[in-house]
Amino acid sequence: FLSTVEVDSSGNLPSTVTDTLEFDTVIAVNPEPVLVDSDTLAIAYAGPGNDGFIATVDVDSSGNIASAATDLFEYDTTQGLAPSFRQVDDDVFAVAYRGVDDDGYLSLIEIDDGGGIGAAVGDTLEYDTANGLDPFLLEIDTQVYAIAYRGPDLDGWIASVQFNTSSTYPVTESSIYPVSSVSVPAVNSWLSFSENSTVGSGSAIFYQLSDDDGVTWRYWDGSTWAPITADTDYNTAEEVDSNISSFSVTAEQFLFKAFFVSDGDYQAELNQVTVGYTVSTENYNDWTIDDASAYTYDSAAISQSDNHAELLAAATNLNFEVGQTSTDDNWATVTTTETYTNPVIVATHTQTNNTEPVSVRLRNVSSNSFDIRLQHAHSPEAALATDTINYIVMEEGSGTIGSTPVEAHRVTTSTTASSSSWVGDQQTYDNTYTTAPIVLHQIMSYNDSDWASTFVSSPSARTGSPTTSGFQLAINRAQAGTEHDEESLGWIAIGQSSGDTVDSTDFETSITTDSITGNGTAAIFNFTGTYASSPIVIGSQQKMDGADGSWLVMNSSSATQVSLFVDEETIADSERTHTTETGAYAVFSQVFSTAYGTGDRYPTDEPTLTPSSGFTPASLSYWSGFSANEVTGDNSAIYFQLSDNGGSDWKYWNGDEWTITASLTDYNTAEDVNDNLDELDPSAGQLTFRAFMVSNGIDQVELENVRLYYGESGATYQTSGQLISSGFDFGSNGAAVHSLSWEEVLPICTPDCSVEIEVSAAPDDGSGSPDWPAGTDWYGTTGSGDTFTTATGETISTDLNDYRWLRYRVTLTGDGAETPVLEEVRFRYHLR
């Protein structure tokens, strides 16, 4: 028992105790309490069987004791008499005791501030191998302790020990993974992921997953299972469990890699990893892409080889042009000279007729045109005067103009930099640059009409320019706000050149000194080359020295020089002065267009692949599942239509029902097809698919296999059934039951198949048999009257503690065609 009393300042005792708790209902010999924190007490004692136990209990400042022990740990399962208990570090406690054969033992145990006790003994020392009776542990210096005890011949002995709680575990992250994947034929879904592990406050275990024998490791990036780009791209077991249902089942195999992370002070221990899954016990048909003659497709757009179909790449000119236009706040359409697949556009205006802060916005960027306008930075829809705008358009890719390396890229992001935080998305180059290139950048979409520009800087700091290795890029809202809808951004990197020629057009590029100031003044930069007339100049700011935010504006240009300043929005304040900034610009002697190289491009007209014949099962009750083994990129996908009449009509899921398509783009992902296939009328008795291979021209698309699941006619199982187990005997002292878990097989059912379990307990009837009273309460997740439904494990109510007998009742629910299977039931408990 533990009791609290209130002692006044004079040392007077009260007539009654404040509170009492029976922390061990069997026995507690030689209890030794230690304060863990202000409201948590740990008690070492000899418990049932004279084993060594530690219990933690919450006690508030008024002496009120919690209704039950916080945690209980058996630190020696043989003998733990006469414990002497001390705290030796923040959450490390030492207990000296009389152990097996009455020898002297010393053990270390971790206890956190909340009273949670580690799942294992940290370390144990047998300090006397003959006798260790009545030990007393006393601190004599920092981490140095003396143990006084009755030793050999019952003489008085003193032993000294020094504890080492400094870094003892590796701080480098070590990993482990099984030598082979787990193969699960006909797996339908991954259900759960759990670990049996022991970690401390300074250690953790993280995971990566693979479905290709470790060739590609993946982690949950917040929206998808993405390939890792760094060793620290990993997740906790809880994050894996929450998202494992989205992990691909196509390869029908699974592999994990566990990373052990420690600050050196805390151990990380992994005992077991458990993965839950469902398998289909239904029939299925595989369309394997191993015979070109079995499919209909455009051989000029799709190739079939090595058991998969993929888009055919064609060498395409990487077009490039420089032009000039003019507009005000109204949208103007510019028709490009060249045709593009993925155009990247950057524009710079010359602020001649406008006096307010203005920048350029684009929208409707297509293969041969784009819309352009000026936008007021304070009042986005305010009327503006007409100004001249220079622009550059490049096909996404990399190559050279003249002998100067160049590349153009598109990025879709909502990352917004502002006066609150100048942090962007990291960008790297395709080319190698011996000196940092100039980086031109632009918002190319108009998803959000609020004013915005773009921001670049060195990868690590806003006050540095792009480096030879890359830079950071974001939407620039300056002081106008901290959020913006997702937009398409474009950037063009061009090597620094004092003079070069492409297609009879002279050009140069330059990064300015850190001398460009705010509105009202302008910095002048002389060209290196000689131009017959005012050339086409396109420029962008290269870093952000001024935390308020700004963007580059061209004041004027001539045949010999350009005048630049940076401007500020006036939402937060009206001033537009600004500290000096660095800019960069490209100068072209004339409006022109050309190609700057060639690159592989995939068809963008969504070619299709269709089996030459559909699938007709011998007997059919329902369609139940659909999966595709596909490889796609960020800007590519595969979509599907279905037909149950040999391709005469094609159907898609419109969100409510399967209906005949009205256009070629009425299609669904494989996931959407799978989620709704059970709604498709099976009466036609056949099915085929049409796969649309969709790419932006840069990302490849591959299709390796399509699988169709179905149920045959005729119900062979009852739709529900119940089983009550025999009683399990804990012995006369009963047991504390902790948790329940089980192994199940859940096939695809319409509706779902399920396994539900309930538990009940009973005392002995006096003759060695359970006394199950009439109307016995069955317990589930929330207590009496509920059921357990999570096979990987759930906690059992403490109402069922201390009974001799335990049993379970399982309810199986199927659809008549399929049945769930219960393979094993496990209880976790400890005997009283």
N, C-alpha and C positions, 0 to 999 in steps of 0.2 A: 504494500500500500504506500501511497504518497499522501501526506497531509500538510496543509499550510496553516500557520498560526500568525497572528499579528502581535508583535512585540513593541511596546511603546518605548519612548526615548529613555525611560528610566529602567528598562529591562523587565518590566512587569509583563507576565503572561496572561492571556485571557482565560476565561473559564471554558471556552469551547473552541474547537478548530474552525478555521475559515472554510476549508473545502477538503475533500478527500477523493482520491481516485485509486481504484484497484487496477494497477497497471499490468499485473500478471495474475491471472485467476487460479494458477496452480501453486507456485512457490517462488519466493524471491529471497535468497539468503545473502547476507553481507552486502546490502545495497550501498553503492557509493555514488552520490550525485555530483554533477559538475554543471556549472552554468554555461550554456552555449552562447546565448545572447540575452538581452534584457527580458525576454519573455519565453525562453526555451531552456528546458532542463534536460540533461542526459543522465541516465542512471545505469551504471554497470552493476551486475549482480549474477549470482549463481541461480539459474532457473531450473526448470524441469530436467531431471536426470543429472543435476549438478553441472549442466553445461553452462558455458559463458554467454550471457545475453547483455545487450544494451537496448534500452528503451528511451525514446525521447517524448517529452510531454510539454505542452504549452501551458504556461502559468502567467497570468497577467499581473500588473503591478498591485492589484488589490488582493492577490492571493487566490483568485478564482482559477480552478484547474479545468482544462478542456475535458470533455466527456469521454475521450478515448486517447490512447497513446498516438502520437503522430507517426512514429515508425518503430519497428522492432527488428533487431538483427542478432543472430546467433553467431558470435565471433569465434567460439570454440565448441565443436559438436561432441567433444569427449568429456572435458572437465574444465571448469573456470571458476574455481573457488577463491574466496578472499580477495576480490579485485581491489586494486588501488588505482584510481582513475584520475588523469590529469589532461588538461589542454596544453599541447606543446607547440602549436602554430595556429594560424587563423582558423582553419577548419580541419586540423589534424589533432587527434586525441590518442593518448597512450594509456594502455591498461596493463599493469603488472598483476600476475595472478598465479595461483597454484594450479598447474595444468596436469596433463596426463602423467601418471606415475608419481604425482606430487612434485614434479620438477618445476623449476622457476621459469615462467614464460613472460614475454613482453610483446604486445601486439599494437599496431597502429591502425586506426580506423578514421575514415573521413566522415564528418558530420557538417552539413551546411547550415546557414543561418536559420533556415526554416525548420530544422530538425530532421531533414532527410539524411539517412545513413547510407553510406556507400554499400554497393551490393557485394563487396568482397573485402577481406582484410588486406590492408595496404602492404604490410610486412610483419614478420614474426621472428623473434629471437628467443632461443632457449638459453637463458643466461646462467642457469645452474642445472646440470644434468643429474644431480643426485637428490637435492631437496630445495624447495622454494616456498616454505610455509610463511604465512602471514606477511606478505610483502608490503612495504610502504614506499611509495614513489615520491621523491622530493626534488624540486629544481634547485641546483646549486650555481648555475650560470646559464647564459643564453644557450638553449638547446642542449645543455649538459644536465643530466639527472643522476641522482643516487637512488639505489634500491636497498633498503635495509630489510633483512628477512632472517628467518631461522633456516639455516642451511644444513649441510652434512653433520651428523651426530647432534642435531638440534642446536648447534652452536650459532652465535650471532655473526652474521656476515653482512658486508656492504659491497655492492657492485655498482660501478658507474657506467653510464652509457651516454653516447652523444648521438643526437638525432641529426640527420641530414635531410632537411626539407628544401634544399636548393634544387636547381634544375638538374633532374636526373633522367628525363626522357628526351628523345630527339625532338628538336624544334623544326627540323626539316620534315616536310610532308611525305610520309611513306605510303605506298599503295599496295594493295593486294587484290587479286581477282582469280576466279576459278580457271583451271587450265583448259577447260572446254565449256562451251555454251550448253545451256539446258535446252534440249529439243522438245517441243510440245506440238506434235502433229495435230492438225485441225484446231489449233487454238483459235478461239473466237474473240477473246478480249483479255487483257491483263487487268485484274481486279484490285490488287493491293500489293503493297511493299512494306515490310516491317523488318526491324532489326532487334536482335537481343544483344544489347551492348551495355558497357559501363563507361561513362565519361564523367569528368569533373567540370568545375566551373571554368577551367582553363584548357579544356580539350574538347574535341568534337570528331565526328566521323561524317564524311561527305561521300557522295556517290556520283558516278557516271554510268550510263547504260549503253549497250551495243546490241544490235541485231545481226551483225555480220562478223562474228567471231573476233571482235576487237579491232577490226580494220578501221572502223569509224566509231569513235566514242561520242556520245551525245549527252546534253544536259537540258533541263527545262529553263528556257530563257525568259519565261514570263508569258509566252504565247505559243511556243512550239518546242518540240524536241530538236534542237539545233546542234549541228556538229560543233565540237569544242574548238576554240581558237587559242586557248591557254589552259594549262594544267589546272588552274583554279576555277575553271568553268565547271562547277559541280553543284550538287544540291544536298540538303539534309534528307534523311529518310522520310520525314513528314512531307517535304515538298515532292519527293518522288511518288509517295503514296497518293497525294492529292491529284497528281497529273498522269499517273501511269496508264490510266484508261486511254490516253491519247497516244501512247507509244505503239509503234507499228507492230502488227501481228503477222504481216505478210510473209516474213522469213520463217515464221513458226519456231523461233528460237530466242534465247534471252541470255545476256551476260552482264554482270555488274563489275565495277571496279570501285573499291572502297579506299578512301584517303584518310589516313590517321593524322590528325592535327593536334598539336600540343604546344603549350607555352613553356614546356620543360618541367613544370611543376606537377602536372596532372597526367595520369595514365589515360589512354584510350584503349578499350578492350572490346573486341567484336567476337561474339560467340556464335551467332547464327543470323542468316538473312532468309526471310520467307517471302515468296512471291505467290500471290493468289491469281488464279486465272480461270476462265471458262473455256470449255472445248465444245465443239459442235459434234453431236452424235448423229446429226442429220447427214443426208447425202449431199454431195456437191459435185459440180462439174467445173473442171479447169479448162480455160482457153489458154493454152501455152503458145507463145509467139515463136514457134520453132519451125513453122512451115509456111513460107511466103504464099504458096498456092492456096492456103486455107483462109486467106484474107483478101479483102478488096481495099486498095489504097492507091494513091497517086505516087508512083515510083519516082517521080521527079521531086517529090517533097518529103517522102518517108522511105527509109531503108529498113530491111529486115535482115538481121544477121545475129549470130551468137545468142540465139534464143530471146531476142528482144527486138522491138521496133523503136526507131528513133528518127528525129528530124534530120534531113540531109542539109549539110552546110554548103554554102556557095560563097566563093570569094567575091566580095562586093567592094566597090570603091568607097573609101571613107571621105565623103564630100565635105566641103569647107567653103564658106563664103563670107565676105565682109560687105556691109551695106550701110545705107543711111536713109532715114525717114524723118518725118516730123509729125507731131500731134500735140494735143492739149490733154484735158482730163477725159476726153471721149476716146473710146476704143477705136483704133484704126487697125485694119488687117494688112499685114505684110505678106506678099507672096514670094517665096524663096525662089532663087534661080535653079537650085538643085533640089533633088528629091532625097528625103532622109528616112531612115528607119527609126532611129532614136536620136533626134536632134538635141544638141545642147546649145543654149543661146545665152549670151551675156550682152547687155546694152548699157550705154553711158550717154546721158543727155548733157547738152551744153546749155547752161542756165543763162539765157540771154534776155528773155522777155518776162520771166517770172521772178518775183522777189521773195516769195514765201519758200519754206523748206519743201522740196519736191524730190521724188525718186521715181524710178521706172518700174512698172508692173507689167507682167505678161499673163496671157491665158490662151487656152485652145491651141496649144503647140501641137502641130500635126506634121505629116510627112512633107508638106509643101507650103505651109503658111503658119502664121501665128498672129495673135492680137496683141497690141501694145498701147499703153497710155501712160500719162504722168499722174502721180497720186500725191495729194497734199498730205504731209506727214502729221498734221494736227487735225484737219478735217478731211477725211479720206475722199469725200464726194464733192469737195469744193471745186468751183469753176477755176480753171487755170488758163494761162495764155499758151500759145503754141511755141514749142522749142524744138531744136534739132536733136535727133537721137542717132548715134552710131551704134551698130550692132555687129556681132560676129556669130555665125552659126557653124557648128561642127558636128559631124556624125560621131556618136559615142565610140571611143576606141583610142588607140595610140599609134603614133607614127612620127613623121618628120615633115616640117615645111622648110624647104631648102635643105639645109643641114642642121636645122634646129629641132630638137625633140619637142613634141607636143602631145597632149592627150586631153580628152574630154570625157566627163562622167556625169551621170545623173544620180541623185540621192533623194529618196522620199523620207521625210522626217517631220516630227513636230517639236523637236528639240529647239527651245527658244532661249537665246541669250539676251540679257538685258542689264540694266544698271545694277540689278540685284545679284546677278551671277553671269560671268562671261565664260561659260563652259559649253563646248559643242561636241559633235560626233567626230571621232578620229577618222582621218582619211589618209590613204597611202597612194603611192604612184605606181603606174605600170612601168614607166621609164626609169632609168638611172640618171640622176643629175649630179654633176660634180660641184656645181654651185646651186643655191636655192633658186627654183624657177619663180616666175611671176605667177600668181594665182588670180584669175578673173572669176567672179562669182555672181549669181543672180537667182532670185525667185522666179520660177517659170510657170507657176500655176496661180490660180486665184480662188482657192477653196475657202479662204477667209478674207473678207473685204477690208478688215482692219489694216491700217498701214503697217508695213514691215519691209525690211531690207534684208541683207545677209551679212554675216560676220565670219572672218577667218583670222587665225593667229597661229603661232607655233603650237605644237601638240600639247604643251604643258602650261603655257602662260599667255594671257591676253596681250601682254606688252611685248611679245616677241613675234616676228614675222614667220611665215612658213619656212620650214627647213628642207634639207635635201632628203629627209626621210618621210615628211608628211606635214599635216596641219590639222587643226580642228575647224569644223564648219557648223554653223547653226543659223536659224532664223534670227534676225536682229530686230528687237523691239525697243532698244534704247531705254528711254524713260516712259515709253507709252504703255507698257504692260509686261507681264512675265509669262503669258501664255499665248499660243496661236495654234490654229488648226493645222493639221498635217498639210505640207506643201511639197511640191517637186522642186528641188534645188539643182542648179547646174554649176559645174566648175570646169575651168579650162586652165591647165598648167602649160606654160611655154618656157623653154629654157631662155636664160638671159642672152641677148645677142645685140652687139652694137651695129650690126648690119648684115642682112642676108637677103636672098631673092627667091621667090617662088612664083612660077608661071608669069615671069616678066613683071612681077610686082615687088618693089623693094619694101622691106619692113625692118623694124628693130623693136626690141623690148628693153624695158628698164625698170629697176626698183629705185624709187626716189630716196633722198635723204629724209631724215625725221624732221621735216620742216614745213609740212602742210598744215596751215592753221584754219580757224573757223571762218564762218560767213563774214564778209566785210573786207577780208584781205585774201590774197591769193599768192601762191608760190609759183614761180616761173621756172620751167625746166627746158633747156635747149635740146633739140634733137641732135643726134650724132650724124645722121644722113642728111642729104640735100634733097629737097622735094620741090617740084615745079609749082605746086599749089598746096593749099592746106590739106594735109593727109587725113585719113580716117584714124581717129584715136579712140581706143576703148580702154578704160581703166577701172581699178577697184582698190579699196583700202586694204592694207595688208596686216594690220594689227589694231589694238584698241588701247592706246595709252590713256585716253580720257574715259573714266568710268561711266560718264553720263551716256556715252554711245554716240556714234556718228557714222556717216557714209561719204564716199568720195563723189565729188561733183566737178565737172569741167566748166571752168569759167569762160575760157576762149582758147582758140588755137590758130596758128598760122603756119606758113611753110617752114618755119624754123623753130617754133617752140609751142609749148602747151602751158596753160595757166590752170592750176588746180586749187580747190579748197575742200574742206570737209564741212558738212552741215549737220545741224541737230534739229530734232523735232521740238515743238514748243508746247507739248502737253503739260509737262511738269513745271516749266517756267518759260519765260519769253526770250531769255538770252540765248544767242547762238554762237557765242565765242567758244573756243575750244583749244585745248593744249595741242602741241604739234603732233602730227601723225605721219606715218609712212604709207605711201601709195605705190602702185605699179601700173604700167600702161604698155600697150602694144600699139605701134604706129604702122599703118599700111599706106602705101603711096596712092592707092586708088581703090574704088569699089571693084570687086572681082570675085570670081568663084573658081574652084579647082578641086582636085582630090589630093589628100595629103597621105594616102596610103591605101591599103586594102585590108580587109578583115573578114573572117567567117561570119556569115549571117544566116540565120535559120528562117524558114518561111514564117510569115506573120499572118497568113490568110487562113489559119486554123484548119489544116488538112485533117482528114478523118481516116480511121482504120475500122473496118467492119468485118466480122467473120463471114465467110462465104455461105455458111449455113448456120442456122440457129440450133438451140439445144431443146430436145423434146424428151423428157423423162418418161419411163414406162408407165408410172402411175404418179399422179401429182395431187397433193392436198393444198399446198401453199408455197409461195416463195418466201424465204426467210432471211437471206443475207447476201451481201455483195461486197467484194473487196478487190482492190487492184494493187499489184506490185508495180509502183511507178517511181520514177526519179525525176524530180522537177527542181527548179531554182526559185529564187525570190520573185522572178518576173516571168514564170512559166507555170503551166498547170495542165491537167488533163480533165476534161469534162465528158459526161456520158448522156446519151439518150438510149431508151429501150424500145424494143418493138416486140409485140406478141403475134404479129401476122406476117412474119418474113420480111419486114422492112417496108411494107406498103404504107404503114403509118408509124411515126416515131413519137414516143411519149416522154414527158419529163414531170417531175414533181414541182407543182407551182406554189407549194406552201400549204395547200389544202387537199389536193388530190392529184392523181396521175391523169394528165390530159394531153391531148395531141398537140404537138409543137406548132407554133405559128411562125417561128423564124428559126434559123440555124443556131442562134445563140440562146434558145430555150433549152438549157441543159443543166446538169447537176454534177457536183463532185461525187467521187465514189462514196464518201462518207454520207452525203445526203441520200444517195440511192440506197445505201445499206440501212439507214435509219428509217426509211419509209417504204422499203420493198414489200413488207408484209401487207401493205395497203393495196398492192397491185392485184387485180383480179386474175386468178390462175386458170380460169375456165378455158382459155385458148390452148393451154397445155404446152406452150412453147415460149421461148424467149431468146432474144439476141440483143447485142449492144452495138452502139456506134460511139467510138472514142474520138473526141476532138483534141488535137494536140496543139495547145495554145502557147505561143512564145512571143516575147517582145523583140525577137530577132537575135538576141545575144545569149539568152539562157536556153540550154538544151532541154529536151523532153524525151524520156524513155518509158516504154511500157513493156513489162516483162511477163505479166500474167494477169488474168481476170478470173475470179472464182465466183460461182453462183451457188448459193445454198438453197435447198428445197426440202420439203417434207413430203413423204409419200402418203398415199391415201390409206385410211383405216386407222382408227384409234386402237392402240394396243395396251394402254395403261389406264388405271383409275386416275381421275383428275386430282384426288387428294387422298391422304392416308396419314395415320397417326400410330406411333409406337411409344410405349412406356418401358424404360429399361428396368432391369432388376436393381435392387439397392446395393450401393457400395458401402462396405463396412470400414469405418475409420478406427474402430476399436472403442473401448469403454470410455476413454477420455474425450472422444470427439475430435473435431478439427476446426481450424479457421480456414474457410474456403476463400480463395482470392479471385480466380478468374476462370473463364470457360473459353475453349476454342475447339474447332473441329475441321476436318477435311471433307470437302464436298466437291461434287462434279455437277455443274449447272449447264445443261445444254441450251441451245436457242429454242425458246418457246414462244407461243403466241396465245395469251400474253406471257409474261415472264414466269419461269419456274423459280421456286424458292424453297429454302430450308429454314425453318424456325424452331428454336429450342427453348424449353422452359425447364426450370429446376425446382425441386422441392426437397426438404430435409425432414427427418423424423428421429425421435429418441428410440431407444431400445424398449421392447415390450416386456423385458425382464427374463426372456427365455432365449436371447440371442437372435431375435428376429426384429425387423423394424415395425414400429407402431405407426402405420400410416392412418391418421384419423380421417373420417369421412369429411369430404369438402376440403382436403389439403390445399393450401395456397400454393400456386405455381408462380415462380418468380421469373422476371425478365430484366431488360435493361434498366427500367426505372423502378423496379420493385414488383410487388404482387400484382398479378393481372396483366403483366406485359410479357413480351417475348424477346429472345436474343436473335439477332439477324446477321451479325457480323462474324463470319467464320474465323477471321484472324485473331479474334480475342475480345472479350468484354469482361468488365468487373462484375462480380457477384455481390449482391446485397449482404451486408454484415448481419442481417436478420437470420441468415442461415448458418451462422457460426455456432460451434460448440454442440452440434448434433452428431450422433453416431452414424446415422445413415443418410445417404444422398442418392438421388436418382434424377433422371431427366426424361422429358417427354418431347419427341420430335414430330413436327408436322411437315409433311412433304406435299408440295403443290405443283402439279404439272398441267399440261394442256391436252392430255389424252394420247397425243402422238409421241411425246417425249416425257421422260421422268428425271427429276433430280436424283442424285445418289449421295447418301451419307456414308462415308468410309470410316471415319474415326472420330471419337469425342474425347477431349482431354480436359481435366480439371487441374488447377494449380492450388495447392493447399499446404498447410503445415499442421502436424498433429499436436494436440494439446499434451 
